[in-house]
């Protein structure tokens, strides 16, 4: 008898790819305005793109 336990399903690759693309566009916009990309700016961009914080593991 096989017992199957529930396993968390990873985010769909397409959703991750679109979030990464959205983050890249936001970073490009910052660079075009001559802004530095520091850790706070990068975190804000990634949280916006993935709609989750780095603590949640959404974009590790």
PDB file of N, CA, C, O and CB in Angstrom:
ATOM      1  N   UNK A   1       0.843  -1.176   0.000  1.00  0.00           N
ATOM      2  CA  UNK A   1       0.000   0.000   0.000  1.00  0.00           C
ATOM      3  C   UNK A   1       0.890   1.242   0.000  1.00  0.00           C
ATOM      4  O   UNK A   1       1.796   1.362   0.825  1.00  0.00           O
ATOM      5  CB  UNK A   1      -0.960  -0.003   1.220  1.00  0.00           C
ATOM      6  N   UNK A   2       0.635   2.142  -0.906  1.00  0.00           N
ATOM      7  CA  UNK A   2       1.369   3.400  -0.986  1.00  0.00           C
ATOM      8  C   UNK A   2       0.540   4.518  -0.375  1.00  0.00           C
ATOM      9  O   UNK A   2      -0.625   4.711  -0.720  1.00  0.00           O
ATOM     10  CB  UNK A   2       1.733   3.734  -2.448  1.00  0.00           C
ATOM     11  N   UNK A   3       1.157   5.240   0.528  1.00  0.00           N
ATOM     12  CA  UNK A   3       0.493   6.385   1.141  1.00  0.00           C
ATOM     13  C   UNK A   3       1.108   7.642   0.539  1.00  0.00           C
ATOM     14  O   UNK A   3       2.315   7.864   0.636  1.00  0.00           O
ATOM     15  CB  UNK A   3       0.634   6.368   2.713  1.00  0.00           C
ATOM     16  N   UNK A   4       0.283   8.443  -0.070  1.00  0.00           N
ATOM     17  CA  UNK A   4       0.755   9.674  -0.692  1.00  0.00           C
ATOM     18  C   UNK A   4       0.458  10.837   0.246  1.00  0.00           C
ATOM     19  O   UNK A   4      -0.693  11.076   0.609  1.00  0.00           O
ATOM     20  CB  UNK A   4       0.089   9.895  -2.085  1.00  0.00           C
ATOM     21  N   UNK A   5       1.497  11.548   0.630  1.00  0.00           N
ATOM     22  CA  UNK A   5       1.280  12.720   1.467  1.00  0.00           C
ATOM     23  C   UNK A   5       1.250  13.960   0.576  1.00  0.00           C
ATOM     24  O   UNK A   5       1.900  13.996  -0.468  1.00  0.00           O
ATOM     25  CB  UNK A   5       2.385  12.843   2.561  1.00  0.00           C
ATOM     26  N   UNK A   6       0.493  14.973   0.995  1.00  0.00           N
ATOM     27  CA  UNK A   6       0.434  16.185   0.176  1.00  0.00           C
ATOM     28  C   UNK A   6       1.794  16.886   0.143  1.00  0.00           C
ATOM     29  O   UNK A   6       2.478  17.002   1.160  1.00  0.00           O
ATOM     30  CB  UNK A   6      -0.646  17.144   0.712  1.00  0.00           C
ATOM     31  N   UNK A   7       2.158  17.340  -1.031  1.00  0.00           N
ATOM     32  CA  UNK A   7       3.428  18.025  -1.234  1.00  0.00           C
ATOM     33  C   UNK A   7       3.133  19.384  -1.853  1.00  0.00           C
ATOM     34  O   UNK A   7       2.275  19.509  -2.727  1.00  0.00           O
ATOM     35  CB  UNK A   7       4.396  17.187  -2.140  1.00  0.00           C
ATOM     36  N   UNK A   8       3.844  20.386  -1.393  1.00  0.00           N
ATOM     37  CA  UNK A   8       3.650  21.714  -1.962  1.00  0.00           C
ATOM     38  C   UNK A   8       4.038  21.696  -3.436  1.00  0.00           C
ATOM     39  O   UNK A   8       5.089  21.172  -3.805  1.00  0.00           O
ATOM     40  CB  UNK A   8       4.476  22.773  -1.190  1.00  0.00           C
ATOM     41  N   UNK A   9       3.207  22.256  -4.249  1.00  0.00           N
ATOM     42  CA  UNK A   9       3.460  22.314  -5.688  1.00  0.00           C
ATOM     43  C   UNK A   9       4.265  23.581  -5.971  1.00  0.00           C
ATOM     44  O   UNK A   9       3.855  24.671  -5.572  1.00  0.00           O
ATOM     45  CB  UNK A   9       2.116  22.296  -6.512  1.00  0.00           C
ATOM     46  N   UNK A  10       5.403  23.453  -6.654  1.00  0.00           N
ATOM     47  CA  UNK A  10       6.183  24.653  -6.967  1.00  0.00           C
ATOM     48  C   UNK A  10       5.424  25.573  -7.919  1.00  0.00           C
ATOM     49  O   UNK A  10       4.547  25.135  -8.664  1.00  0.00           O
ATOM     50  CB  UNK A  10       7.534  24.266  -7.578  1.00  0.00           C
ATOM     51  N   UNK A  11       5.776  26.839  -7.881  1.00  0.00           N
ATOM     52  CA  UNK A  11       5.128  27.807  -8.771  1.00  0.00           C
ATOM     53  C   UNK A  11       5.343  27.385 -10.212  1.00  0.00           C
ATOM     54  O   UNK A  11       6.396  26.859 -10.573  1.00  0.00           O
ATOM     55  CB  UNK A  11       5.676  29.240  -8.535  1.00  0.00           C
ATOM     56  N   UNK A  12       4.341  27.623 -11.016  1.00  0.00           N
ATOM     57  CA  UNK A  12       4.431  27.268 -12.427  1.00  0.00           C
ATOM     58  C   UNK A  12       5.575  28.038 -13.088  1.00  0.00           C
ATOM     59  O   UNK A  12       5.729  29.236 -12.848  1.00  0.00           O
ATOM     60  CB  UNK A  12       3.094  27.556 -13.148  1.00  0.00           C
ATOM     61  N   UNK A  13       6.373  27.370 -13.911  1.00  0.00           N
ATOM     62  CA  UNK A  13       7.503  28.039 -14.556  1.00  0.00           C
ATOM     63  C   UNK A  13       7.112  29.280 -15.354  1.00  0.00           C
ATOM     64  O   UNK A  13       7.866  30.253 -15.397  1.00  0.00           O
ATOM     65  CB  UNK A  13       8.201  27.076 -15.463  1.00  0.00           C
ATOM     66  N   UNK A  14       5.949  29.252 -15.978  1.00  0.00           N
ATOM     67  CA  UNK A  14       5.505  30.401 -16.769  1.00  0.00           C
ATOM     68  C   UNK A  14       5.267  31.607 -15.865  1.00  0.00           C
ATOM     69  O   UNK A  14       5.630  32.728 -16.222  1.00  0.00           O
ATOM     70  CB  UNK A  14       4.220  30.057 -17.552  1.00  0.00           C
ATOM     71  N   UNK A  15       4.665  31.389 -14.705  1.00  0.00           N
ATOM     72  CA  UNK A  15       4.415  32.491 -13.779  1.00  0.00           C
ATOM     73  C   UNK A  15       5.724  33.069 -13.260  1.00  0.00           C
ATOM     74  O   UNK A  15       5.857  34.286 -13.128  1.00  0.00           O
ATOM     75  CB  UNK A  15       3.544  32.022 -12.609  1.00  0.00           C
ATOM     76  N   UNK A  16       6.687  32.208 -12.965  1.00  0.00           N
ATOM     77  CA  UNK A  16       7.986  32.687 -12.506  1.00  0.00           C
ATOM     78  C   UNK A  16       8.690  33.473 -13.595  1.00  0.00           C
ATOM     79  O   UNK A  16       9.278  34.522 -13.332  1.00  0.00           O
ATOM     80  CB  UNK A  16       8.858  31.521 -12.056  1.00  0.00           C
ATOM     81  N   UNK A  17       8.632  32.970 -14.808  1.00  0.00           N
ATOM     82  CA  UNK A  17       9.291  33.654 -15.925  1.00  0.00           C
ATOM     83  C   UNK A  17       8.684  35.028 -16.145  1.00  0.00           C
ATOM     84  O   UNK A  17       9.412  35.989 -16.396  1.00  0.00           O
ATOM     85  CB  UNK A  17       9.187  32.819 -17.210  1.00  0.00           C
ATOM     86  N   UNK A  18       7.373  35.139 -16.058  1.00  0.00           N
ATOM     87  CA  UNK A  18       6.744  36.446 -16.260  1.00  0.00           C
ATOM     88  C   UNK A  18       7.081  37.395 -15.116  1.00  0.00           C
ATOM     89  O   UNK A  18       7.208  38.599 -15.338  1.00  0.00           O
ATOM     90  CB  UNK A  18       5.223  36.297 -16.389  1.00  0.00           C
ATOM     91  N   UNK A  19       7.228  36.880 -13.898  1.00  0.00           N
ATOM     92  CA  UNK A  19       7.615  37.727 -12.767  1.00  0.00           C
ATOM     93  C   UNK A  19       9.052  38.207 -12.923  1.00  0.00           C
ATOM     94  O   UNK A  19       9.358  39.363 -12.630  1.00  0.00           O
ATOM     95  CB  UNK A  19       7.451  36.966 -11.438  1.00  0.00           C
ATOM     96  N   UNK A  20       9.929  37.329 -13.381  1.00  0.00           N
ATOM     97  CA  UNK A  20      11.326  37.714 -13.607  1.00  0.00           C
ATOM     98  C   UNK A  20      11.401  38.770 -14.707  1.00  0.00           C
ATOM     99  O   UNK A  20      12.164  39.730 -14.596  1.00  0.00           O
ATOM    100  CB  UNK A  20      12.187  36.477 -13.984  1.00  0.00           C
ATOM    101  N   UNK A  21      10.620  38.598 -15.759  1.00  0.00           N
ATOM    102  CA  UNK A  21      10.591  39.571 -16.842  1.00  0.00           C
ATOM    103  C   UNK A  21      10.070  40.920 -16.350  1.00  0.00           C
ATOM    104  O   UNK A  21      10.605  41.965 -16.719  1.00  0.00           O
ATOM    105  CB  UNK A  21       9.725  39.057 -17.996  1.00  0.00           C
ATOM    106  N   UNK A  22       9.041  40.897 -15.526  1.00  0.00           N
ATOM    107  CA  UNK A  22       8.495  42.144 -14.971  1.00  0.00           C
ATOM    108  C   UNK A  22       9.544  42.842 -14.108  1.00  0.00           C
ATOM    109  O   UNK A  22       9.689  44.063 -14.171  1.00  0.00           O
ATOM    110  CB  UNK A  22       7.217  41.860 -14.139  1.00  0.00           C
ATOM    111  N   UNK A  23      10.271  42.073 -13.307  1.00  0.00           N
ATOM    112  CA  UNK A  23      11.325  42.658 -12.470  1.00  0.00           C
ATOM    113  C   UNK A  23      12.422  43.265 -13.338  1.00  0.00           C
ATOM    114  O   UNK A  23      12.928  44.348 -13.040  1.00  0.00           O
ATOM    115  CB  UNK A  23      11.923  41.594 -11.525  1.00  0.00           C
ATOM    116  N   UNK A  24      12.786  42.576 -14.398  1.00  0.00           N
ATOM    117  CA  UNK A  24      13.829  43.089 -15.295  1.00  0.00           C
ATOM    118  C   UNK A  24      13.419  44.408 -15.927  1.00  0.00           C
ATOM    119  O   UNK A  24      14.240  45.317 -16.051  1.00  0.00           O
ATOM    120  CB  UNK A  24      14.144  42.068 -16.387  1.00  0.00           C
ATOM    121  N   UNK A  25      12.163  44.523 -16.328  1.00  0.00           N
ATOM    122  CA  UNK A  25      11.668  45.770 -16.918  1.00  0.00           C
ATOM    123  C   UNK A  25      11.701  46.906 -15.896  1.00  0.00           C
ATOM    124  O   UNK A  25      12.035  48.042 -16.232  1.00  0.00           O
ATOM    125  CB  UNK A  25      10.236  45.581 -17.454  1.00  0.00           C
ATOM    126  N   UNK A  26      11.354  46.595 -14.654  1.00  0.00           N
ATOM    127  CA  UNK A  26      11.380  47.620 -13.608  1.00  0.00           C
ATOM    128  C   UNK A  26      12.812  48.064 -13.318  1.00  0.00           C
ATOM    129  O   UNK A  26      13.069  49.252 -13.123  1.00  0.00           O
ATOM    130  CB  UNK A  26      10.718  47.095 -12.322  1.00  0.00           C
ATOM    131  N   UNK A  27      13.736  47.117 -13.290  1.00  0.00           N
ATOM    132  CA  UNK A  27      15.145  47.456 -13.060  1.00  0.00           C
ATOM    133  C   UNK A  27      15.675  48.288 -14.215  1.00  0.00           C
ATOM    134  O   UNK A  27      16.410  49.252 -13.997  1.00  0.00           O
ATOM    135  CB  UNK A  27      15.998  46.179 -12.883  1.00  0.00           C
ATOM    136  N   UNK A  28      15.315  47.931 -15.433  1.00  0.00           N
ATOM    137  CA  UNK A  28      15.734  48.702 -16.603  1.00  0.00           C
ATOM    138  C   UNK A  28      15.248  50.143 -16.510  1.00  0.00           C
ATOM    139  O   UNK A  28      15.988  51.075 -16.826  1.00  0.00           O
ATOM    140  CB  UNK A  28      15.211  48.052 -17.888  1.00  0.00           C
ATOM    141  N   UNK A  29      14.007  50.323 -16.079  1.00  0.00           N
ATOM    142  CA  UNK A  29      13.457  51.673 -15.936  1.00  0.00           C
ATOM    143  C   UNK A  29      14.264  52.485 -14.924  1.00  0.00           C
ATOM    144  O   UNK A  29      14.521  53.669 -15.141  1.00  0.00           O
ATOM    145  CB  UNK A  29      11.980  51.610 -15.508  1.00  0.00           C
ATOM    146  N   UNK A  30      14.660  51.854 -13.823  1.00  0.00           N
ATOM    147  CA  UNK A  30      15.487  52.544 -12.824  1.00  0.00           C
ATOM    148  C   UNK A  30      16.838  52.925 -13.415  1.00  0.00           C
ATOM    149  O   UNK A  30      17.320  54.038 -13.204  1.00  0.00           O
ATOM    150  CB  UNK A  30      15.686  51.658 -11.578  1.00  0.00           C
ATOM    151  N   UNK A  31      17.442  52.014 -14.146  1.00  0.00           N
ATOM    152  CA  UNK A  31      18.743  52.290 -14.750  1.00  0.00           C
ATOM    153  C   UNK A  31      18.654  53.399 -15.798  1.00  0.00           C
ATOM    154  O   UNK A  31      19.551  54.235 -15.903  1.00  0.00           O
ATOM    155  CB  UNK A  31      19.309  51.023 -15.382  1.00  0.00           C
ATOM    156  N   UNK A  32      17.580  53.402 -16.563  1.00  0.00           N
ATOM    157  CA  UNK A  32      17.401  54.435 -17.580  1.00  0.00           C
ATOM    158  C   UNK A  32      17.264  55.828 -16.954  1.00  0.00           C
ATOM    159  O   UNK A  32      17.619  56.837 -17.564  1.00  0.00           O
ATOM    160  CB  UNK A  32      16.170  54.122 -18.434  1.00  0.00           C
ATOM    161  N   UNK A  33      16.742  55.859 -15.724  1.00  0.00           N
ATOM    162  CA  UNK A  33      16.633  57.138 -15.009  1.00  0.00           C
ATOM    163  C   UNK A  33      17.922  57.476 -14.266  1.00  0.00           C
ATOM    164  O   UNK A  33      17.999  58.504 -13.593  1.00  0.00           O
ATOM    165  CB  UNK A  33      15.460  57.097 -14.021  1.00  0.00           C
ATOM    166  N   UNK A  34      18.927  56.625 -14.383  1.00  0.00           N
ATOM    167  CA  UNK A  34      20.215  56.884 -13.750  1.00  0.00           C
ATOM    168  C   UNK A  34      20.267  56.541 -12.279  1.00  0.00           C
ATOM    169  O   UNK A  34      21.176  56.977 -11.573  1.00  0.00           O
ATOM    170  CB  UNK A  34      20.570  58.301 -13.920  1.00  0.00           C
ATOM    171  N   UNK A  35      19.309  55.768 -11.805  1.00  0.00           N
ATOM    172  CA  UNK A  35      19.286  55.408 -10.395  1.00  0.00           C
ATOM    173  C   UNK A  35      20.162  54.192 -10.128  1.00  0.00           C
ATOM    174  O   UNK A  35      20.295  53.301 -10.967  1.00  0.00           O
ATOM    175  CB  UNK A  35      17.856  55.137  -9.938  1.00  0.00           C
ATOM    176  N   UNK A  36      20.757  54.179  -8.935  1.00  0.00           N
ATOM    177  CA  UNK A  36      21.530  53.007  -8.511  1.00  0.00           C
ATOM    178  C   UNK A  36      20.583  51.895  -8.098  1.00  0.00           C
ATOM    179  O   UNK A  36      19.484  52.144  -7.602  1.00  0.00           O
ATOM    180  CB  UNK A  36      22.489  53.362  -7.345  1.00  0.00           C
ATOM    181  N   UNK A  37      21.020  50.682  -8.308  1.00  0.00           N
ATOM    182  CA  UNK A  37      20.228  49.532  -7.871  1.00  0.00           C
ATOM    183  C   UNK A  37      20.877  49.002  -6.592  1.00  0.00           C
ATOM    184  O   UNK A  37      21.803  48.191  -6.644  1.00  0.00           O
ATOM    185  CB  UNK A  37      20.149  48.410  -8.994  1.00  0.00           C
ATOM    186  N   UNK A  38      20.385  49.465  -5.458  1.00  0.00           N
ATOM    187  CA  UNK A  38      20.899  48.957  -4.183  1.00  0.00           C
ATOM    188  C   UNK A  38      19.978  47.848  -3.693  1.00  0.00           C
ATOM    189  O   UNK A  38      18.995  47.515  -4.354  1.00  0.00           O
ATOM    190  CB  UNK A  38      21.011  50.099  -3.120  1.00  0.00           C
ATOM    191  N   UNK A  39      20.292  47.284  -2.547  1.00  0.00           N
ATOM    192  CA  UNK A  39      19.512  46.141  -2.062  1.00  0.00           C
ATOM    193  C   UNK A  39      18.060  46.520  -1.781  1.00  0.00           C
ATOM    194  O   UNK A  39      17.159  45.713  -2.007  1.00  0.00           O
ATOM    195  CB  UNK A  39      20.148  45.569  -0.798  1.00  0.00           C
ATOM    196  N   UNK A  40      17.825  47.729  -1.296  1.00  0.00           N
ATOM    197  CA  UNK A  40      16.452  48.148  -1.019  1.00  0.00           C
ATOM    198  C   UNK A  40      15.646  48.272  -2.310  1.00  0.00           C
ATOM    199  O   UNK A  40      14.492  47.847  -2.369  1.00  0.00           O
ATOM    200  CB  UNK A  40      16.444  49.483  -0.261  1.00  0.00           C
ATOM    201  N   UNK A  41      16.254  48.852  -3.339  1.00  0.00           N
ATOM    202  CA  UNK A  41      15.563  48.992  -4.625  1.00  0.00           C
ATOM    203  C   UNK A  41      15.300  47.623  -5.244  1.00  0.00           C
ATOM    204  O   UNK A  41      14.212  47.370  -5.762  1.00  0.00           O
ATOM    205  CB  UNK A  41      16.390  49.864  -5.596  1.00  0.00           C
ATOM    206  N   UNK A  42      16.291  46.747  -5.189  1.00  0.00           N
ATOM    207  CA  UNK A  42      16.123  45.408  -5.748  1.00  0.00           C
ATOM    208  C   UNK A  42      15.029  44.642  -5.010  1.00  0.00           C
ATOM    209  O   UNK A  42      14.206  43.974  -5.636  1.00  0.00           O
ATOM    210  CB  UNK A  42      17.444  44.633  -5.686  1.00  0.00           C
ATOM    211  N   UNK A  43      15.020  44.737  -3.686  1.00  0.00           N
ATOM    212  CA  UNK A  43      13.995  44.060  -2.892  1.00  0.00           C
ATOM    213  C   UNK A  43      12.603  44.582  -3.261  1.00  0.00           C
ATOM    214  O   UNK A  43      11.668  43.797  -3.420  1.00  0.00           O
ATOM    215  CB  UNK A  43      14.261  44.258  -1.380  1.00  0.00           C
ATOM    216  N   UNK A  44      12.464  45.895  -3.397  1.00  0.00           N
ATOM    217  CA  UNK A  44      11.163  46.475  -3.741  1.00  0.00           C
ATOM    218  C   UNK A  44      10.695  45.999  -5.118  1.00  0.00           C
ATOM    219  O   UNK A  44       9.523  45.669  -5.304  1.00  0.00           O
ATOM    220  CB  UNK A  44      11.239  48.012  -3.712  1.00  0.00           C
ATOM    221  N   UNK A  45      11.617  45.967  -6.073  1.00  0.00           N
ATOM    222  CA  UNK A  45      11.274  45.505  -7.428  1.00  0.00           C
ATOM    223  C   UNK A  45      10.834  44.041  -7.392  1.00  0.00           C
ATOM    224  O   UNK A  45       9.822  43.677  -7.991  1.00  0.00           O
ATOM    225  CB  UNK A  45      12.482  45.679  -8.391  1.00  0.00           C
ATOM    226  N   UNK A  46      11.590  43.214  -6.694  1.00  0.00           N
ATOM    227  CA  UNK A  46      11.270  41.788  -6.650  1.00  0.00           C
ATOM    228  C   UNK A  46       9.960  41.532  -5.911  1.00  0.00           C
ATOM    229  O   UNK A  46       9.170  40.683  -6.323  1.00  0.00           O
ATOM    230  CB  UNK A  46      12.403  41.013  -5.984  1.00  0.00           C
ATOM    231  N   UNK A  47       9.728  42.257  -4.826  1.00  0.00           N
ATOM    232  CA  UNK A  47       8.472  42.077  -4.091  1.00  0.00           C
ATOM    233  C   UNK A  47       7.278  42.501  -4.934  1.00  0.00           C
ATOM    234  O   UNK A  47       6.217  41.881  -4.872  1.00  0.00           O
ATOM    235  CB  UNK A  47       8.497  42.873  -2.781  1.00  0.00           C
ATOM    236  N   UNK A  48       7.450  43.550  -5.716  1.00  0.00           N
ATOM    237  CA  UNK A  48       6.371  43.988  -6.604  1.00  0.00           C
ATOM    238  C   UNK A  48       6.127  42.956  -7.704  1.00  0.00           C
ATOM    239  O   UNK A  48       4.982  42.611  -7.995  1.00  0.00           O
ATOM    240  CB  UNK A  48       6.706  45.359  -7.223  1.00  0.00           C
ATOM    241  N   UNK A  49       7.190  42.475  -8.305  1.00  0.00           N
ATOM    242  CA  UNK A  49       7.055  41.528  -9.416  1.00  0.00           C
ATOM    243  C   UNK A  49       6.464  40.195  -8.968  1.00  0.00           C
ATOM    244  O   UNK A  49       5.613  39.629  -9.655  1.00  0.00           O
ATOM    245  CB  UNK A  49       8.409  41.292 -10.067  1.00  0.00           C
ATOM    246  N   UNK A  50       6.911  39.692  -7.816  1.00  0.00           N
ATOM    247  CA  UNK A  50       6.460  38.382  -7.353  1.00  0.00           C
ATOM    248  C   UNK A  50       5.268  38.461  -6.408  1.00  0.00           C
ATOM    249  O   UNK A  50       4.711  37.434  -6.021  1.00  0.00           O
ATOM    250  CB  UNK A  50       7.591  37.668  -6.671  1.00  0.00           C
ATOM    251  N   UNK A  51       4.874  39.684  -6.035  1.00  0.00           N
ATOM    252  CA  UNK A  51       3.744  39.882  -5.123  1.00  0.00           C
ATOM    253  C   UNK A  51       3.933  39.121  -3.820  1.00  0.00           C
ATOM    254  O   UNK A  51       2.983  38.586  -3.248  1.00  0.00           O
ATOM    255  CB  UNK A  51       2.445  39.448  -5.790  1.00  0.00           C
ATOM    256  N   UNK A  52       5.193  39.084  -3.359  1.00  0.00           N
ATOM    257  CA  UNK A  52       5.526  38.417  -2.098  1.00  0.00           C
ATOM    258  C   UNK A  52       6.894  38.899  -1.632  1.00  0.00           C
ATOM    259  O   UNK A  52       7.689  39.407  -2.423  1.00  0.00           O
ATOM    260  CB  UNK A  52       5.512  36.864  -2.258  1.00  0.00           C
ATOM    261  N   UNK A  53       7.154  38.737  -0.356  1.00  0.00           N
ATOM    262  CA  UNK A  53       8.431  39.189   0.194  1.00  0.00           C
ATOM    263  C   UNK A  53       9.514  38.138   0.011  1.00  0.00           C
ATOM    264  O   UNK A  53       9.229  36.978  -0.285  1.00  0.00           O
ATOM    265  CB  UNK A  53       8.283  39.532   1.673  1.00  0.00           C
ATOM    266  N   UNK A  54      10.752  38.558   0.191  1.00  0.00           N
ATOM    267  CA  UNK A  54      11.860  37.612   0.111  1.00  0.00           C
ATOM    268  C   UNK A  54      11.780  36.604   1.249  1.00  0.00           C
ATOM    269  O   UNK A  54      12.215  35.464   1.090  1.00  0.00           O
ATOM    270  CB  UNK A  54      13.207  38.350   0.144  1.00  0.00           C
ATOM    271  N   UNK A  55      11.236  36.999   2.386  1.00  0.00           N
ATOM    272  CA  UNK A  55      11.102  36.084   3.515  1.00  0.00           C
ATOM    273  C   UNK A  55      10.173  34.913   3.207  1.00  0.00           C
ATOM    274  O   UNK A  55      10.311  33.833   3.782  1.00  0.00           O
ATOM    275  CB  UNK A  55      10.594  36.833   4.728  1.00  0.00           C
ATOM    276  N   UNK A  56       9.229  35.133   2.299  1.00  0.00           N
ATOM    277  CA  UNK A  56       8.292  34.059   1.954  1.00  0.00           C
ATOM    278  C   UNK A  56       8.919  33.018   1.030  1.00  0.00           C
ATOM    279  O   UNK A  56       8.378  31.926   0.858  1.00  0.00           O
ATOM    280  CB  UNK A  56       7.052  34.641   1.299  1.00  0.00           C
ATOM    281  N   UNK A  57      10.059  33.362   0.438  1.00  0.00           N
ATOM    282  CA  UNK A  57      10.745  32.423  -0.456  1.00  0.00           C
ATOM    283  C   UNK A  57      10.189  32.411  -1.865  1.00  0.00           C
ATOM    284  O   UNK A  57      10.498  31.509  -2.643  1.00  0.00           O
ATOM    285  CB  UNK A  57      10.672  31.043   0.106  1.00  0.00           C
ATOM    286  N   UNK A  58       9.378  33.392  -2.207  1.00  0.00           N
ATOM    287  CA  UNK A  58       8.747  33.404  -3.532  1.00  0.00           C
ATOM    288  C   UNK A  58       9.738  33.581  -4.658  1.00  0.00           C
ATOM    289  O   UNK A  58       9.487  33.146  -5.781  1.00  0.00           O
ATOM    290  CB  UNK A  58       7.723  34.494  -3.604  1.00  0.00           C
ATOM    291  N   UNK A  59      10.866  34.217  -4.370  1.00  0.00           N
ATOM    292  CA  UNK A  59      11.823  34.485  -5.450  1.00  0.00           C
ATOM    293  C   UNK A  59      13.240  34.121  -5.079  1.00  0.00           C
ATOM    294  O   UNK A  59      14.175  34.871  -5.358  1.00  0.00           O
ATOM    295  CB  UNK A  59      11.772  35.933  -5.839  1.00  0.00           C
ATOM    296  N   UNK A  60      13.405  32.959  -4.444  1.00  0.00           N
ATOM    297  CA  UNK A  60      14.770  32.522  -4.145  1.00  0.00           C
ATOM    298  C   UNK A  60      15.290  31.579  -5.199  1.00  0.00           C
ATOM    299  O   UNK A  60      16.426  31.113  -5.105  1.00  0.00           O
ATOM    300  CB  UNK A  60      14.831  31.854  -2.787  1.00  0.00           C
TER     301      UNK A  60
END
